[in-house]
Amino acid sequence: MKKIAFIINPKSGTKSKESLPELIEKTLDKEKFEPKIVYTQYAGHGKELAQQLSADGYDIVVACGGDGTVNEIASAIVHTNTALAIIPLGSGNGLGRHLGYSMSPSRALQQINEASEEHIDYAKANDRCFFCTCGTGFDAHVSHSFSNQKTRGLMTYIKTMCREYWNYKPYNYVIKANSMAVLQKAFLITIANAAQWGNNAYIAPEANIADGKLNVCILKPFTMFAIPAIIAQLMTKTLLKSRYFTFVEATDITLCREESGEFHIDGEPVLEEKDIHIRIIHHGLKVMMPKQDNKFFLNKVIDNL
């Protein structure tokens, strides 16, 4: 029997967490797992809890929250024998979606019952771990503005994005990768380990989370008339067709900006130095990978309705 701990962030996303303990009791396979439930109480607490649970010999730690919660917990258990599972409860749920977890807590629990252990890559931007994406430019600017909003959720994010677009000015960057240095004016630059930001917005449709490579994704400045097409391409995994988009694969990247400031790590706003060194760590995190059968694909369609 495996020891499994659920770390619940009661403040993440828009979904209620009150019924989750009852759902765990009802759905989790008790013949396979011995569960424990703990709650985060402040920023950074998830990382502390995960470190202690891993040290106490827990086989699986389940991040019950959004992208920030997942990042905290995953960062604490890299290069350990403790595996990460996810019950996505946030606004974007980038890593949970990429791995194939359902947005329904009950279905996500059923997936954990049948999941298998695998290893995935993670990356570091200077000293910060990330598992999906990090970036600078417009997406980082929006993440900072979104964090100051009183309400969460997709609609709030879209409203924030629309409001900030009109006053945003693209910057010049020097991107060093694959023994080359390129000067590029960009609307945004995303370094992707996984395929999407979250909410099924695929900034790096070719990304493979276990191939030992990062995708350096560059969205060049565009006119307002291109916005509908770019949004449609993001949501349909066809951004590669856009003349405003380019990407390159690399394992080690240095991003040189005009000044220090806004950056994001897995969608969470941070402030970073002018120059940012980003590198991949191959197969550094053990995860519980949901079974991807016909039932999985049906549930994914339902989640997206």
C-alpha positions as a Markdown table, in Angstrom:
| # | Residue | x | y | z |
|---|---|---|---|---|
| 1 | Met | 0.0 | 0.0 | 0.0 |
| 2 | Lys | 1.3 | 3.4 | -0.9 |
| 3 | Lys | 1.3 | 6.5 | 1.3 |
| 4 | Ile | -0.4 | 9.4 | -0.5 |
| 5 | Ala | -0.8 | 13.0 | 0.8 |
| 6 | Phe | -3.2 | 15.6 | -0.6 |
| 7 | Ile | -2.0 | 19.2 | -0.2 |
| 8 | Ile | -5.1 | 21.4 | -0.7 |
| 9 | Asn | -4.8 | 25.2 | -1.3 |
| 10 | Pro | -8.1 | 26.5 | -0.1 |
| 11 | Lys | -7.6 | 29.9 | -1.9 |
| 12 | Ser | -6.7 | 28.7 | -5.4 |
| 13 | Gly | -9.0 | 29.2 | -8.5 |
| 14 | Thr | -12.7 | 29.6 | -8.3 |
| 15 | Lys | -13.8 | 26.1 | -7.3 |
| 16 | Ser | -15.0 | 25.2 | -3.8 |
| 17 | Lys | -12.6 | 22.9 | -1.9 |
| 18 | Glu | -15.0 | 22.1 | 1.0 |
| 19 | Ser | -16.3 | 18.9 | -0.5 |
| 20 | Leu | -12.8 | 17.6 | -1.6 |
| 21 | Pro | -12.0 | 15.6 | 1.6 |
| 22 | Glu | -15.4 | 13.8 | 1.3 |
| 23 | Leu | -14.7 | 13.1 | -2.4 |
| 24 | Ile | -11.3 | 11.7 | -1.5 |
| 25 | Glu | -12.8 | 9.4 | 1.1 |
| 26 | Lys | -15.4 | 8.3 | -1.4 |
| 27 | Thr | -13.3 | 7.9 | -4.6 |
| 28 | Leu | -9.7 | 7.0 | -3.6 |
| 29 | Asp | -8.9 | 3.2 | -3.8 |
| 30 | Lys | -8.2 | 2.3 | -0.2 |
| 31 | Glu | -6.7 | -1.0 | -1.2 |
| 32 | Lys | -3.9 | 0.9 | -3.0 |
| 33 | Phe | -3.5 | 4.0 | -1.0 |
| 34 | Glu | -3.3 | 5.2 | 2.6 |
| 35 | Pro | -4.3 | 8.9 | 2.5 |
| 36 | Lys | -3.5 | 12.0 | 4.4 |
| 37 | Ile | -5.0 | 15.5 | 3.9 |
| 38 | Val | -3.2 | 18.8 | 4.7 |
| 39 | Tyr | -3.9 | 22.4 | 3.9 |
| 40 | Thr | -1.7 | 25.3 | 2.9 |
| 41 | Gln | -2.0 | 28.4 | 5.1 |
| 42 | Tyr | 0.3 | 30.9 | 3.3 |
| 43 | Ala | 2.5 | 31.5 | 0.2 |
| 44 | Gly | 5.3 | 29.0 | 0.2 |
| 45 | His | 3.6 | 26.6 | 2.7 |
| 46 | Gly | 2.9 | 24.0 | -0.1 |
| 47 | Lys | 6.6 | 23.7 | -0.7 |
| 48 | Glu | 7.3 | 23.2 | 3.0 |
| 49 | Leu | 4.6 | 20.6 | 3.4 |
| 50 | Ala | 5.8 | 18.7 | 0.4 |
| 51 | Gln | 9.4 | 18.6 | 1.5 |
| 52 | Gln | 8.3 | 17.3 | 4.9 |
| 53 | Leu | 6.0 | 14.7 | 3.4 |
| 54 | Ser | 8.7 | 13.5 | 1.1 |
| 55 | Ala | 11.1 | 13.2 | 4.0 |
| 56 | Asp | 8.5 | 11.2 | 5.9 |
| 57 | Gly | 8.4 | 8.6 | 3.1 |
| 58 | Tyr | 5.2 | 9.5 | 1.3 |
| 59 | Asp | 5.1 | 7.9 | -2.1 |
| 60 | Ile | 2.8 | 10.4 | -3.8 |
| 61 | Val | 2.0 | 14.0 | -3.1 |
| 62 | Val | -1.2 | 15.4 | -4.8 |
| 63 | Ala | -1.2 | 19.1 | -5.5 |
| 64 | Cys | -4.8 | 20.3 | -5.1 |
| 65 | Gly | -4.8 | 23.8 | -6.5 |
| 66 | Gly | -3.7 | 25.9 | -9.4 |
| 67 | Asp | -0.5 | 26.4 | -11.2 |
| 68 | Gly | 1.2 | 28.2 | -8.4 |
| 69 | Thr | 0.4 | 25.4 | -5.9 |
| 70 | Val | 1.6 | 22.8 | -8.4 |
| 71 | Asn | 4.9 | 24.7 | -8.9 |
| 72 | Glu | 5.5 | 25.0 | -5.1 |
| 73 | Ile | 4.9 | 21.3 | -4.5 |
| 74 | Ala | 6.7 | 20.0 | -7.6 |
| 75 | Ser | 9.7 | 22.1 | -6.8 |
| 76 | Ala | 10.0 | 20.5 | -3.4 |
| 77 | Ile | 10.1 | 16.9 | -4.7 |
| 78 | Val | 12.3 | 17.0 | -7.7 |
| 79 | His | 15.0 | 14.3 | -7.6 |
| 80 | Thr | 13.2 | 12.4 | -4.9 |
| 81 | Asn | 11.3 | 9.1 | -4.8 |
| 82 | Thr | 8.0 | 11.0 | -4.2 |
| 83 | Ala | 5.7 | 11.3 | -7.2 |
| 84 | Leu | 3.5 | 14.3 | -8.1 |
| 85 | Ala | -0.2 | 13.9 | -8.9 |
| 86 | Ile | -2.6 | 16.7 | -9.5 |
| 87 | Ile | -6.2 | 17.6 | -8.8 |
| 88 | Pro | -6.5 | 20.8 | -11.0 |
| 89 | Leu | -8.4 | 23.5 | -9.1 |
| 90 | Gly | -7.0 | 26.7 | -10.5 |
| 91 | Ser | -7.6 | 29.2 | -13.3 |
| 92 | Gly | -5.2 | 27.8 | -15.9 |
| 93 | Asn | -4.1 | 24.3 | -14.8 |
| 94 | Gly | -1.3 | 24.1 | -17.3 |
| 95 | Leu | 0.7 | 21.1 | -16.1 |
| 96 | Gly | -2.5 | 19.2 | -15.1 |
| 97 | Arg | -3.9 | 19.7 | -18.5 |
| 98 | His | -0.7 | 18.7 | -20.3 |
| 99 | Leu | -0.4 | 15.5 | -18.3 |
| 100 | Gly | -4.0 | 14.6 | -19.1 |
| 101 | Tyr | -5.7 | 15.2 | -15.7 |
| 102 | Ser | -9.4 | 15.8 | -15.8 |
| 103 | Met | -10.7 | 19.2 | -14.6 |
| 104 | Ser | -13.4 | 17.3 | -12.7 |
| 105 | Pro | -12.0 | 16.5 | -9.2 |
| 106 | Ser | -13.9 | 13.1 | -9.0 |
| 107 | Arg | -12.5 | 12.0 | -12.4 |
| 108 | Ala | -9.0 | 13.2 | -11.5 |
| 109 | Leu | -9.2 | 11.0 | -8.4 |
| 110 | Gln | -10.2 | 8.1 | -10.5 |
| 111 | Gln | -7.3 | 8.8 | -12.8 |
| 112 | Ile | -4.9 | 8.7 | -9.8 |
| 113 | Asn | -6.3 | 5.3 | -8.9 |
| 114 | Glu | -5.2 | 3.9 | -12.3 |
| 115 | Ala | -2.1 | 6.2 | -12.9 |
| 116 | Ser | 1.4 | 4.9 | -13.6 |
| 117 | Glu | 4.7 | 6.3 | -12.5 |
| 118 | Glu | 6.8 | 8.2 | -15.1 |
| 119 | His | 9.5 | 10.8 | -15.2 |
| 120 | Ile | 9.2 | 14.2 | -16.8 |
| 121 | Asp | 11.6 | 17.1 | -17.4 |
| 122 | Tyr | 11.6 | 20.4 | -15.5 |
| 123 | Ala | 13.6 | 23.6 | -16.0 |
| 124 | Lys | 15.2 | 26.4 | -14.1 |
| 125 | Ala | 15.1 | 30.1 | -14.9 |
| 126 | Asn | 18.0 | 31.5 | -12.8 |
| 127 | Asp | 17.2 | 29.7 | -9.5 |
| 128 | Arg | 13.5 | 29.2 | -10.0 |
| 129 | Cys | 12.0 | 25.9 | -11.0 |
| 130 | Phe | 9.3 | 25.7 | -13.6 |
| 131 | Phe | 7.4 | 22.8 | -15.2 |
| 132 | Cys | 5.2 | 24.3 | -17.9 |
| 133 | Thr | 6.4 | 27.7 | -19.1 |
| 134 | Cys | 8.3 | 30.8 | -18.1 |
| 135 | Gly | 8.3 | 34.0 | -20.0 |
| 136 | Thr | 8.8 | 37.7 | -20.5 |
| 137 | Gly | 6.8 | 40.3 | -22.4 |
| 138 | Phe | 3.1 | 40.6 | -22.6 |
| 139 | Asp | 2.2 | 37.3 | -20.9 |
| 140 | Ala | 4.4 | 38.2 | -17.9 |
| 141 | His | 2.8 | 41.7 | -17.8 |
| 142 | Val | -0.7 | 40.2 | -17.8 |
| 143 | Ser | 0.2 | 37.7 | -15.0 |
| 144 | His | 1.3 | 40.7 | -12.9 |
| 145 | Ser | -1.9 | 42.6 | -13.6 |
| 146 | Phe | -4.1 | 39.5 | -13.1 |
| 147 | Ser | -2.6 | 38.9 | -9.7 |
| 148 | Asn | -3.9 | 42.2 | -8.5 |
| 149 | Gln | -7.5 | 41.5 | -9.5 |
| 150 | Lys | -10.1 | 40.8 | -6.8 |
| 151 | Thr | -11.7 | 37.9 | -8.8 |
| 152 | Arg | -10.1 | 34.9 | -10.5 |
| 153 | Gly | -11.1 | 32.7 | -13.4 |
| 154 | Leu | -10.8 | 32.7 | -17.2 |
| 155 | Met | -13.2 | 35.7 | -17.8 |
| 156 | Thr | -11.2 | 37.9 | -15.4 |
| 157 | Tyr | -8.0 | 36.8 | -17.2 |
| 158 | Ile | -9.5 | 37.6 | -20.6 |
| 159 | Lys | -10.7 | 41.1 | -19.4 |
| 160 | Thr | -7.2 | 41.8 | -18.0 |
| 161 | Met | -5.5 | 40.8 | -21.2 |
| 162 | Cys | -7.8 | 42.9 | -23.4 |
| 163 | Arg | -7.4 | 46.0 | -21.2 |
| 164 | Glu | -3.6 | 45.7 | -21.0 |
| 165 | Tyr | -3.1 | 45.1 | -24.7 |
| 166 | Trp | -3.8 | 48.7 | -25.8 |
| 167 | Asn | -1.0 | 50.2 | -23.8 |
| 168 | Tyr | 1.6 | 47.5 | -24.1 |
| 169 | Lys | 4.8 | 48.2 | -26.1 |
| 170 | Pro | 7.0 | 45.3 | -27.4 |
| 171 | Tyr | 10.7 | 45.2 | -26.3 |
| 172 | Asn | 14.0 | 44.2 | -27.9 |
| 173 | Tyr | 15.6 | 41.0 | -26.6 |
| 174 | Val | 18.9 | 39.2 | -27.2 |
| 175 | Ile | 18.3 | 35.4 | -27.2 |
| 176 | Lys | 21.3 | 33.2 | -26.8 |
| 177 | Ala | 20.8 | 29.5 | -27.7 |
| 178 | Asn | 22.5 | 26.8 | -29.7 |
| 179 | Ser | 25.8 | 28.7 | -29.9 |
| 180 | Met | 24.0 | 31.6 | -31.5 |
| 181 | Ala | 22.8 | 35.1 | -30.4 |
| 182 | Val | 19.8 | 36.8 | -32.1 |
| 183 | Leu | 18.4 | 40.3 | -31.6 |
| 184 | Gln | 14.6 | 40.1 | -31.7 |
| 185 | Lys | 11.8 | 42.6 | -31.1 |
| 186 | Ala | 9.0 | 40.6 | -29.5 |
| 187 | Phe | 5.5 | 40.9 | -28.2 |
| 188 | Leu | 6.4 | 38.0 | -25.8 |
| 189 | Ile | 8.9 | 35.3 | -25.4 |
| 190 | Thr | 7.8 | 32.0 | -23.7 |
| 191 | Ile | 10.2 | 29.2 | -22.8 |
| 192 | Ala | 8.1 | 26.1 | -22.9 |
| 193 | Asn | 8.7 | 22.7 | -21.3 |
| 194 | Ala | 5.0 | 21.7 | -21.8 |
| 195 | Ala | 2.8 | 22.6 | -24.7 |
| 196 | Gln | 0.4 | 25.1 | -23.1 |
| 197 | Trp | 0.2 | 28.1 | -20.8 |
| 198 | Gly | -3.1 | 26.7 | -19.4 |
| 199 | Asn | -6.8 | 26.8 | -20.4 |
| 200 | Asn | -5.8 | 24.8 | -23.5 |
| 201 | Ala | -3.9 | 27.8 | -25.0 |
| 202 | Tyr | -1.1 | 26.0 | -26.8 |
| 203 | Ile | 1.9 | 28.4 | -27.1 |
| 204 | Ala | 4.2 | 25.4 | -27.9 |
| 205 | Pro | 2.2 | 22.8 | -29.7 |
| 206 | Glu | 5.3 | 20.8 | -30.5 |
| 207 | Ala | 6.7 | 20.6 | -26.9 |
| 208 | Asn | 7.4 | 17.3 | -25.4 |
| 209 | Ile | 7.7 | 17.3 | -21.6 |
| 210 | Ala | 10.1 | 14.4 | -21.5 |
| 211 | Asp | 12.4 | 14.9 | -24.4 |
| 212 | Gly | 15.2 | 16.9 | -22.7 |
| 213 | Lys | 14.5 | 20.0 | -24.7 |
| 214 | Leu | 12.9 | 23.4 | -24.3 |
| 215 | Asn | 10.9 | 25.4 | -26.9 |
| 216 | Val | 11.9 | 29.0 | -27.2 |
| 217 | Cys | 8.6 | 30.5 | -28.5 |
| 218 | Ile | 8.7 | 34.1 | -30.0 |
| 219 | Leu | 5.5 | 36.0 | -30.8 |
| 220 | Lys | 6.5 | 39.0 | -32.9 |
| 221 | Pro | 4.6 | 42.3 | -32.8 |
| 222 | Phe | 1.3 | 42.2 | -34.7 |
| 223 | Thr | -1.6 | 44.5 | -35.5 |
| 224 | Met | -5.0 | 44.3 | -33.8 |
| 225 | Phe | -6.5 | 42.8 | -36.9 |
| 226 | Ala | -4.3 | 39.7 | -36.4 |
| 227 | Ile | -5.7 | 39.1 | -32.9 |
| 228 | Pro | -8.7 | 36.8 | -33.8 |
| 229 | Ala | -6.5 | 34.5 | -35.9 |
| 230 | Ile | -3.7 | 34.3 | -33.3 |
| 231 | Ile | -6.3 | 33.4 | -30.5 |
| 232 | Ala | -7.8 | 30.8 | -32.8 |
| 233 | Gln | -4.4 | 29.3 | -33.5 |
| 234 | Leu | -3.5 | 29.2 | -29.8 |
| 235 | Met | -6.7 | 27.3 | -29.0 |
| 236 | Thr | -6.4 | 24.8 | -31.9 |
| 237 | Lys | -2.7 | 24.0 | -31.7 |
| 238 | Thr | -2.0 | 25.7 | -35.1 |
| 239 | Leu | 0.2 | 28.6 | -34.0 |
| 240 | Leu | 3.0 | 27.3 | -36.1 |
| 241 | Lys | 1.0 | 28.6 | -39.1 |
| 242 | Ser | 1.2 | 32.2 | -38.0 |
| 243 | Arg | 3.7 | 34.4 | -39.7 |
| 244 | Tyr | 4.1 | 36.2 | -36.3 |
| 245 | Phe | 5.3 | 33.1 | -34.5 |
| 246 | Thr | 8.6 | 31.3 | -34.5 |
| 247 | Phe | 10.3 | 28.8 | -32.2 |
| 248 | Val | 13.6 | 27.0 | -31.7 |
| 249 | Glu | 14.5 | 24.0 | -29.6 |
| 250 | Ala | 17.3 | 24.3 | -27.1 |
| 251 | Thr | 18.6 | 22.9 | -23.8 |
| 252 | Asp | 20.4 | 26.0 | -22.5 |
| 253 | Ile | 19.1 | 29.6 | -23.1 |
| 254 | Thr | 20.1 | 33.1 | -22.0 |
| 255 | Leu | 17.5 | 35.8 | -22.4 |
| 256 | Cys | 18.9 | 39.3 | -22.3 |
| 257 | Arg | 16.3 | 42.1 | -21.7 |
| 258 | Glu | 16.5 | 45.9 | -21.9 |
| 259 | Glu | 15.9 | 46.1 | -18.1 |
| 260 | Ser | 15.1 | 43.9 | -15.1 |
| 261 | Gly | 11.4 | 43.5 | -14.2 |
| 262 | Glu | 8.3 | 41.5 | -14.9 |
| 263 | Phe | 8.6 | 37.8 | -15.6 |
| 264 | His | 6.4 | 34.8 | -15.0 |
| 265 | Ile | 7.1 | 31.3 | -13.7 |
| 266 | Asp | 4.3 | 28.8 | -14.6 |
| 267 | Gly | 2.0 | 31.8 | -14.9 |
| 268 | Glu | 2.9 | 33.2 | -11.5 |
| 269 | Pro | 4.2 | 36.8 | -11.5 |
| 270 | Val | 7.8 | 37.4 | -10.3 |
| 271 | Leu | 10.5 | 40.0 | -10.8 |
| 272 | Glu | 13.7 | 38.9 | -12.4 |
| 273 | Glu | 17.1 | 40.2 | -13.3 |
| 274 | Lys | 17.8 | 41.8 | -16.7 |
| 275 | Asp | 19.6 | 38.6 | -17.9 |
| 276 | Ile | 17.9 | 35.2 | -17.3 |
| 277 | His | 19.7 | 31.9 | -17.7 |
| 278 | Ile | 17.3 | 29.0 | -18.4 |
| 279 | Arg | 18.2 | 25.3 | -18.6 |
| 280 | Ile | 16.5 | 22.0 | -18.8 |
| 281 | Ile | 16.8 | 19.2 | -16.3 |
| 282 | His | 16.0 | 15.9 | -18.0 |
| 283 | His | 13.7 | 13.5 | -16.2 |
| 284 | Gly | 14.1 | 15.2 | -12.9 |
| 285 | Leu | 10.5 | 14.8 | -11.6 |
| 286 | Lys | 8.5 | 11.7 | -10.9 |
| 287 | Val | 4.8 | 12.0 | -11.7 |
| 288 | Met | 1.7 | 9.9 | -11.7 |
| 289 | Met | 0.7 | 9.8 | -15.3 |
| 290 | Pro | -3.0 | 9.3 | -16.0 |
| 291 | Lys | -4.0 | 6.4 | -18.3 |
| 292 | Gln | -4.8 | 7.8 | -21.8 |
| 293 | Asp | -7.4 | 5.4 | -23.2 |
| 294 | Asn | -10.7 | 6.1 | -25.1 |
| 295 | Lys | -12.3 | 7.1 | -21.8 |
| 296 | Phe | -9.6 | 9.7 | -21.2 |
| 297 | Phe | -10.2 | 11.3 | -24.6 |
| 298 | Leu | -14.0 | 11.4 | -23.9 |
| 299 | Asn | -13.4 | 13.0 | -20.5 |
| 300 | Lys | -11.1 | 15.6 | -22.2 |
| 301 | Val | -13.8 | 16.6 | -24.6 |
| 302 | Ile | -16.3 | 16.9 | -21.7 |
| 303 | Asp | -13.8 | 19.1 | -19.8 |
| 304 | Asn | -13.5 | 21.5 | -22.7 |
| 305 | Leu | -17.2 | 22.0 | -23.2 |
